[in-house]
């Protein structure tokens, strides 16, 4: 897992939480309301989410937690965890 650099892009692992159909996510440091393009590196699918919560916990090793709606858009429901690339939209 890498920190967001000058390009505002990083990669790591994502999982999902809750039952919300909204396209939202939780991130430890990005500001609330930030728009982030999340791309599933296994299948190339991407979705634009809004940061609406804090998490995941550092000890999990995950980069971002996605809402159920965002996870569906990335086709990662059955596997539960996926390698992703994040790009913060300006």
C-alpha positions as CSV (number, residue, x, y, z in Angstrom):
1,X,0.0,0.0,0.0
2,X,1.4,3.4,-1.0
3,X,0.5,6.9,0.1
4,X,-1.1,9.3,-2.4
5,X,1.6,11.1,-4.2
6,X,1.7,14.2,-6.3
7,X,-0.4,12.4,-9.0
8,X,-3.1,11.7,-6.4
9,X,-3.0,8.0,-7.4
10,X,-2.2,4.9,-5.4
11,X,-3.0,1.2,-5.3
12,X,-3.9,-1.3,-2.6
13,X,-6.7,-3.6,-1.5
14,X,-10.4,-2.8,-1.2
15,X,-13.3,-4.5,0.5
16,X,-16.9,-3.5,1.0
17,X,-19.2,-2.9,3.9
18,X,-22.9,-2.3,4.7
19,X,-25.9,-2.5,2.5
20,X,-25.9,1.0,1.0
21,X,-26.6,1.2,-2.8
22,X,-24.9,4.7,-2.8
23,X,-21.6,5.0,-4.4
24,X,-19.6,5.9,-1.3
25,X,-16.5,4.8,0.5
26,X,-14.4,5.0,3.6
27,X,-10.8,6.1,3.6
28,X,-8.5,6.9,6.5
29,X,-7.1,10.3,5.3
30,X,-8.9,11.7,2.3
31,X,-11.3,14.5,3.1
32,X,-15.0,13.9,3.3
33,X,-16.7,14.6,0.0
34,X,-13.6,13.8,-2.1
35,X,-14.4,12.1,-5.4
36,X,-12.2,9.1,-6.1
37,X,-12.1,6.9,-9.2
38,X,-11.6,3.3,-8.0
39,X,-10.5,0.7,-10.6
40,X,-10.7,-3.0,-10.0
41,X,-7.3,-4.3,-11.2
42,X,-8.6,-7.8,-11.8
43,X,-11.2,-6.8,-14.4
44,X,-10.6,-3.2,-15.3
45,X,-14.1,-2.0,-14.1
46,X,-14.1,1.4,-12.4
47,X,-16.5,3.6,-10.4
48,X,-16.5,7.1,-9.1
49,X,-17.2,7.2,-5.3
50,X,-17.5,9.9,-2.7
51,X,-15.6,9.6,0.6
52,X,-18.3,9.6,3.3
53,X,-16.7,7.7,6.2
54,X,-13.5,6.9,8.0
55,X,-11.8,3.5,7.8
56,X,-10.6,0.9,7.2
57,X,-8.6,0.4,10.4
58,X,-4.8,0.5,9.7
59,X,-4.3,-3.0,11.0
60,X,-6.4,-4.5,8.3
61,X,-3.9,-3.6,5.6
62,X,-6.8,-2.4,3.3
63,X,-6.7,0.9,1.5
64,X,-10.4,1.6,1.1
65,X,-13.8,0.2,2.1
66,X,-16.5,0.6,-0.5
67,X,-20.3,0.7,-0.2
68,X,-22.2,-2.4,-1.5
69,X,-23.3,-0.3,-4.5
70,X,-19.7,0.6,-5.4
71,X,-18.6,-3.0,-4.9
72,X,-21.3,-4.2,-7.2
73,X,-20.2,-1.7,-9.9
74,X,-16.7,-3.2,-9.6
75,X,-18.0,-6.8,-9.7
76,X,-16.2,-7.8,-6.5
77,X,-19.2,-9.0,-4.4
78,X,-18.4,-12.7,-4.7
79,X,-14.7,-12.4,-3.9
80,X,-15.2,-9.7,-1.2
81,X,-11.7,-8.2,-1.6
82,X,-10.0,-6.9,-4.7
83,X,-6.8,-5.1,-5.7
84,X,-7.6,-1.6,-6.8
85,X,-6.1,1.6,-8.0
86,X,-7.4,5.0,-6.6
87,X,-7.3,8.3,-8.5
88,X,-8.5,11.4,-6.7
89,X,-10.6,13.5,-9.1
90,X,-9.9,17.2,-9.1
